[in-house]
Amino acid sequence: MNANYDILQNFLRCNKHIKFKFRDDSNILDVLSYSNVILTLELDNNDLVANSNFIYKSIITLDGITIYIPKIYIRES
């Protein structure tokens, strides 16, 4: 399944403790849970729409973090 930007936004809406923050005008994205950095991604550019699939898949494969993934988005094609 390819996650588009709408799926990423819905994921963030359901997991209000997860936030994104780019480091000082760079392509490095920190994924925060509450105030802790749980994931750092180096992206090709700082466009969330273009990188939404990579960001979504990187977050849902993390171990040791509780996240809510709506059942409709757990599909294999």
C-alpha positions in Angstrom: 0.0 0.0 0.0 1.3 3.5 -0.9 0.4 6.0 1.8 -0.5 9.4 0.3 -0.5 12.7 2.2 -4.2 12.3 3.2 -3.4 9.0 5.0 -0.4 10.6 6.7 -2.6 13.5 7.9 -5.2 11.1 9.2 -2.5 9.1 11.0 -1.3 12.3 12.7 -4.9 13.3 13.6 -5.4 9.9 15.3 -2.0 10.1 17.1 -1.9 13.7 18.4 1.3 13.0 20.4 3.3 12.6 17.1 4.6 15.8 15.5 7.1 16.5 12.7 9.8 19.1 12.9 12.4 19.9 10.3 15.9 20.9 11.6 16.9 24.5 10.7 15.9 24.7 7.1 17.4 21.3 6.2 16.0 18.1 4.8 16.4 16.3 8.1 13.0 15.5 9.7 12.6 14.7 13.4 9.6 12.7 14.3 8.6 13.6 17.9 6.4 11.7 20.4 5.4 14.2 23.0 8.8 15.9 23.3 11.1 12.9 22.6 12.7 12.4 19.2 11.7 8.8 18.2 12.9 8.9 14.6 15.2 11.0 12.4 14.8 10.9 8.6 17.0 12.4 6.0 14.8 13.2 3.1 15.6 14.2 -0.5 13.7 17.5 0.0 11.5 19.0 2.7 8.3 18.3 0.9 6.0 16.3 3.2 3.6 15.5 0.4 6.3 13.9 -1.8 7.8 12.0 1.1 4.5 11.0 2.8 4.8 7.3 1.9 8.4 7.0 3.2 7.6 8.9 6.4 4.4 6.8 7.1 6.1 3.5 6.5 9.1 4.5 8.6 6.9 5.4 11.6 4.7 2.4 11.5 7.7 0.0 11.5 9.1 1.5 14.8 9.3 -0.9 17.8 8.5 0.2 21.3 6.0 3.0 20.6 2.3 2.9 20.9 0.5 4.3 17.9 -3.1 4.0 16.6 -3.4 2.8 12.9 -6.9 2.9 11.6 -8.0 -0.5 10.4 -8.8 0.8 7.0 -5.2 1.6 6.3 -3.9 -1.9 7.1 -4.2 -3.4 3.7 -1.8 -5.3 1.5 -2.1 -5.1 -2.2 
